[in-house]
Amino acid sequence: MPDLPGPRTGGGRRALGVAAAAVALTGAVFVGCGVLPADRPPVPPPAAARTATVDGGTAAVSERISSPGGPVLGPSEPRRLDIPKIGVHVTLGRLGLKPDGTVQVPPLDHPEEAGWYAHGAAPGERGAAVILGHVDGAGRKGVFYDLGRMRPGDIVEVGRADGSVARFVVESVEMVPKKRFPTRRVYGPLDHAGLRLVTCGGVFDRRIGHYTDNVILYARLTTR
């Protein structure tokens, strides 16, 4: 898994420098994920994204990721995640930081759960909201096993504590090597309300004990 941003600083700005330096969340956290050896998670096709240079490496990103403005909502914690296309309908947990500075993740023995990284934006606020989930675990498919099936134009909905529903349209889905994870693209500042869903993907390397890649979905708040 990728580097994650640190807590908000004064004025609501994300400490992106802290992300790379002190809040590293690597694939090692997901040791034991690869428990479905005969079944590989779906892989997003190249057509679901374009190629661009990000964070000094090459990563697939949407043409519209950098487009300005758009609707935003006020702050309110997310409570539920619904992705009709892949049958995801789950209550969201709240993820913070562990004592060693790494980010918490949903429990591996409950791979059907997903969690919102609470030190980032809330879904619907201006900024990057990040939700993490396992691809598999405990011998079962995880909540984001089928994330690679998502395509631009698909819809993701997040139910919020204030009773509102933040509705996002998918802009791109990419699979990137963990060694070239696009930290700034995923966690950096935005001028619109963005959502990123992140899980493991690609090939499970039994030698190192985790997946070699990440699958990342980029979406933005929509009124449609």
C-alpha positions as CSV (number, residue, x, y, z in Angstrom):
1,M,0.0,0.0,0.0
2,P,1.1,3.6,-0.5
3,D,2.5,6.4,1.6
4,L,-0.3,8.2,3.4
5,P,-0.6,11.9,4.4
6,G,-0.1,13.1,7.9
7,P,-2.6,14.9,10.1
8,R,-3.9,18.2,9.0
9,T,-1.9,21.3,9.9
10,G,-3.2,24.7,10.8
11,G,-5.5,26.0,8.2
12,G,-6.5,22.6,7.0
13,R,-3.5,22.0,4.8
14,R,-2.2,18.4,4.5
15,A,1.3,17.7,5.7
16,L,2.3,15.9,2.5
17,G,6.0,16.0,3.4
18,V,5.2,14.0,6.5
19,A,3.5,11.5,4.3
20,A,6.7,10.3,2.6
21,A,8.9,10.8,5.7
22,A,7.0,9.3,8.6
23,V,3.7,7.8,7.5
24,A,4.8,5.1,5.2
25,L,2.3,2.3,4.7
26,T,3.9,-0.5,2.6
27,G,2.6,-3.8,1.2
28,A,4.2,-5.5,4.2
29,V,1.1,-4.4,6.1
30,F,-0.8,-6.8,3.9
31,V,1.2,-9.9,4.6
32,G,-1.2,-12.8,4.2
33,C,-3.4,-11.1,1.7
34,G,-2.6,-13.6,-1.0
35,V,-4.7,-16.4,0.1
36,L,-6.6,-17.0,-3.1
37,P,-3.8,-18.5,-5.3
38,A,-6.1,-19.8,-8.0
39,D,-7.9,-16.5,-8.4
40,R,-6.3,-13.2,-9.5
41,P,-8.1,-9.9,-8.8
42,P,-9.4,-8.1,-11.9
43,V,-6.9,-5.8,-13.6
44,P,-8.0,-2.4,-15.0
45,P,-7.3,-2.1,-18.7
46,P,-5.0,0.6,-20.1
47,A,-8.1,2.2,-21.7
48,A,-9.4,3.1,-18.2
49,A,-6.6,5.6,-17.8
50,R,-3.9,7.5,-19.6
51,T,-0.1,7.6,-19.0
52,A,1.5,10.6,-17.3
53,T,4.6,11.3,-15.3
54,V,3.7,11.5,-11.6
55,D,6.1,11.9,-8.6
56,G,9.1,11.2,-10.8
57,G,7.7,8.0,-12.2
58,T,5.1,6.9,-14.7
59,A,1.5,6.3,-13.5
60,A,-1.9,6.1,-15.2
61,V,-4.2,9.1,-14.4
62,S,-7.4,10.6,-15.7
63,E,-7.3,13.5,-18.1
64,R,-9.8,15.3,-15.8
65,I,-8.1,14.8,-12.5
66,S,-6.6,18.2,-12.6
67,S,-9.7,20.1,-13.9
68,P,-10.7,22.9,-11.5
69,G,-13.6,23.6,-9.3
70,G,-16.9,21.7,-9.1
71,P,-19.4,21.1,-6.2
72,V,-18.2,20.7,-2.6
73,L,-19.9,19.7,0.6
74,G,-19.2,20.8,4.2
75,P,-17.3,18.6,6.6
76,S,-19.1,15.5,7.8
77,E,-17.6,12.0,8.5
78,P,-18.4,9.2,6.1
79,R,-20.5,6.4,7.4
80,R,-21.3,4.1,4.4
81,L,-19.8,3.2,1.1
82,D,-21.9,2.0,-1.8
83,I,-20.5,0.8,-5.2
84,P,-23.4,-0.7,-7.0
85,K,-21.4,-2.0,-10.0
86,I,-19.3,-4.3,-7.9
87,G,-21.8,-5.1,-5.2
88,V,-20.0,-3.1,-2.4
89,H,-22.4,-1.9,0.4
90,V,-20.5,-1.5,3.7
91,T,-20.3,0.6,6.8
92,L,-17.0,2.6,6.9
93,G,-14.6,2.4,9.8
94,R,-12.4,5.3,10.9
95,L,-8.6,4.8,10.3
96,G,-6.0,6.8,12.1
97,L,-2.3,6.3,12.8
98,K,-0.6,3.5,14.8
99,P,2.1,4.3,17.4
100,D,4.8,3.6,14.9
101,G,3.5,6.3,12.6
102,T,2.0,4.0,10.0
103,V,-1.6,4.2,9.1
104,Q,-4.2,1.8,10.4
105,V,-5.9,-0.5,8.0
106,P,-9.1,-2.6,8.3
107,P,-8.5,-5.9,10.1
108,L,-7.2,-8.6,7.8
109,D,-9.4,-11.2,9.4
110,H,-12.4,-9.1,8.3
111,P,-11.4,-8.3,4.6
112,E,-15.0,-7.3,3.9
113,E,-14.5,-4.1,5.8
114,A,-13.3,-0.7,4.5
115,G,-12.0,2.4,6.3
116,W,-11.7,6.1,5.8
117,Y,-8.3,7.7,6.5
118,A,-9.5,10.4,9.0
119,H,-6.5,12.7,8.6
120,G,-7.4,13.5,5.1
121,A,-10.5,15.2,3.7
122,A,-14.0,13.8,4.4
123,P,-15.7,12.6,1.2
124,G,-17.4,15.6,-0.3
125,E,-15.0,18.2,1.1
126,R,-12.5,20.0,-1.1
127,G,-9.4,17.8,-1.1
128,A,-8.5,14.1,-1.4
129,A,-10.6,11.7,0.6
130,V,-9.0,8.3,0.9
131,I,-10.7,5.0,1.6
132,L,-8.7,1.8,2.1
133,G,-9.7,-1.8,1.8
134,H,-8.2,-5.3,1.4
135,V,-8.3,-7.2,-1.9
136,D,-8.5,-10.5,0.1
137,G,-7.8,-12.0,3.5
138,A,-8.6,-14.9,5.8
139,G,-9.3,-17.1,2.7
140,R,-12.0,-14.8,1.4
141,K,-12.3,-12.1,-1.2
142,G,-12.0,-8.6,0.2
143,V,-14.2,-5.6,-0.1
144,F,-12.1,-4.2,-3.0
145,Y,-11.4,-7.4,-4.8
146,D,-13.3,-6.2,-7.9
147,L,-12.1,-2.7,-7.8
148,G,-10.2,-3.3,-11.1
149,R,-13.6,-3.8,-12.8
150,M,-14.6,-0.2,-12.3
151,R,-14.5,2.1,-15.3
152,P,-14.7,5.9,-16.0
153,G,-18.3,7.1,-15.6
154,D,-19.2,4.5,-12.9
155,I,-20.7,5.8,-9.7
156,V,-19.5,5.6,-6.1
157,E,-21.6,6.9,-3.2
158,V,-20.6,7.7,0.3
159,G,-23.3,8.2,3.0
160,R,-22.3,10.8,5.6
161,A,-23.0,11.5,9.2
162,D,-25.1,14.6,8.4
163,G,-27.5,12.5,6.4
164,S,-26.2,13.6,3.0
165,V,-24.9,11.3,0.3
166,A,-21.7,12.3,-1.6
167,R,-22.0,10.9,-5.1
168,F,-18.8,10.5,-7.1
169,V,-18.2,9.8,-10.7
170,V,-15.1,7.6,-11.5
171,E,-12.5,9.4,-13.6
172,S,-9.9,6.7,-13.9
173,V,-8.7,3.4,-12.5
174,E,-5.1,2.4,-12.5
175,M,-2.7,-0.3,-11.4
176,V,0.8,0.9,-10.4
177,P,3.8,-0.9,-8.9
178,K,4.1,-0.2,-5.2
179,K,7.6,1.1,-5.7
180,R,6.3,3.9,-8.0
181,F,3.1,4.8,-6.0
182,P,2.0,8.3,-7.0
183,T,1.8,9.8,-3.6
184,R,1.2,13.4,-4.6
185,R,-1.5,12.4,-7.1
186,V,-3.4,10.4,-4.5
187,Y,-2.9,12.5,-1.4
188,G,-1.8,15.9,-2.6
189,P,-4.0,19.1,-2.4
190,L,-6.9,19.4,-4.8
191,D,-9.1,22.3,-5.9
192,H,-12.1,20.0,-6.0
193,A,-13.7,17.3,-4.0
194,G,-11.9,14.1,-4.9
195,L,-12.2,10.5,-3.7
196,R,-9.5,7.8,-4.0
197,L,-10.1,4.1,-3.3
198,V,-6.9,2.1,-2.7
199,T,-6.2,-1.6,-2.5
200,C,-3.6,-4.2,-3.4
201,G,-3.5,-5.8,-6.8
202,G,-1.5,-7.5,-9.5
203,V,0.5,-10.6,-8.7
204,F,0.9,-12.0,-5.2
205,D,4.6,-12.6,-4.6
206,R,4.9,-15.4,-2.1
207,R,8.6,-14.7,-1.7
208,I,8.0,-11.3,-0.2
209,G,4.6,-12.0,1.2
210,H,2.4,-9.4,-0.5
211,Y,1.0,-8.1,-3.8
212,T,3.4,-6.3,-6.1
213,D,1.0,-3.5,-7.2
214,N,-1.8,-1.2,-6.0
215,V,-5.1,-0.6,-7.7
216,I,-6.3,3.0,-7.3
217,L,-9.6,4.5,-8.3
218,Y,-9.9,8.3,-8.8
219,A,-13.3,10.0,-8.6
220,R,-14.7,13.4,-8.1
221,L,-17.9,14.7,-6.6
222,T,-20.8,15.1,-9.0
223,T,-24.3,16.5,-9.0
224,R,-25.7,14.1,-11.6
